[in-house]
Amino acid sequence: MQWNALMESMPRDELQRLQLDRLQATVAHAYARVPLYRRRFEELGVHPDDIRDLTDVVRLPFTVKQDLRDTYPFGMFAVPRSELARIHASSGTKGKATVVGYTRGDLEVWAEVVARSIACAGARPGDILHNAYGYGLFTGGLGLHAGAERLGVTVVPASGGFTRRQVALLQDFGANGLCCTPSYALNIAETMADMGVDRSALQLRYGIFGAEPWTEAMRRRIEEQFGMDALNIYGLSEVMGPGVAMECPEEKAGLHVWEDHFLVEVVDPETGSPLPDGAVGELVFTSLTKQAFPVIRYRTGDLAAMLSEPCRCGRTHRRMSRVKGRVDDMLIIRGVNVFPQEVELELMQFETLAPHYQLTVVRDGPLDHLEVHVEWTAGVPVNDAFAAELSQTIAERLRERLQVRPRAVHIHPAGTLPRSEGKAVRVVDERALGSV
Ligand SMILES: [Zn+2]
């Protein structure tokens, strides 16, 4: 179901005219109200009046996360603080927290794009949606919540944690949809198994998963465990929050970017040069309607490709591929680039392995080594010879895929690796710990 068919199926030439009008207005607004943008524009010798065509966006300066830290807390807001209806912030695990704000109108737009996204996943007014994204400063919980209310579904604000209670609520209330991180969905599935709750006891038809990169192999595991469509949602607080883009079940092949509100580019992460459709690079977003916190060419650090083929669902908004990884999650091991998702793809080939894993990078003398930690699926009969053989097989396959042979592949007993209650920790880089 299209929540806003007029917008979601708008002919592309009309959509692009709308984008250009909105881009010009956003650029003028940001230039007039945010000193950092005015300074950057002046440094590049570019003025809002220079934007005469959508392709002129490449003349504008990039914005990066560090800009938000440097202007902490309110330096990039384009409206007086008293006009803010809400503030969200990142956890600041890699430095100072980054703060974003919304006017009442911005919150309306956000609810609109999330309502579209939930409907796109297969929700219908009257459904029950179990929202296990964390509520609070993180945009996941409240973002999905407002969109669900806008759509007219009954929302269960479960937030994260207390997983056994979540399973009981899913069963007792008969939720039709589940939203959370994909790693938390796996935690819920495992808890169901522990509690003896079969998927047939649930009424889930669709899951809306995002906030961390995951793979097609992980999608198949989740769909099998819940008996539902598992779909990708995309967003980040700097651009808006969840609901910037959403995958449709008709094709499950990329996420429609809501292009009437967001202008998307893909650039080479090293040089910043624009890349053609189909090429994987860094996603860059310019907001087209936000008032409190307009972003100009924000570099997300997320790696994906734009796909321009039309979609069977009838939506005209272009699709982005699933996020293949994050620029800052990329491990460089002996000069080779390694993404955790590539390891995940290989591990998920084995039915005897559970979908829980962690990578450790250690420095031993002059060399860096990758170690892989994964665990057995519960109930698999294990003996030492079988374990040794499987470890060898995985190490060899990873060598072929990554061009780096892991020093060790440890297969742990079922249920022993840390479980996600939000974003999963996939990499422990002991090189960084050692150098402090
Ligand atoms: Zn579609």
Boltz pocket constraint, residues with backbone or C-beta under 6 A from the ligand:
constraints:
  - pocket:
      binder: B
      contacts: [[A, 248], [A, 250], [A, 251], [A, 256], [A, 311], [A, 312], [A, 313], [A, 314], [A, 315]]
      max_distance: 6.0
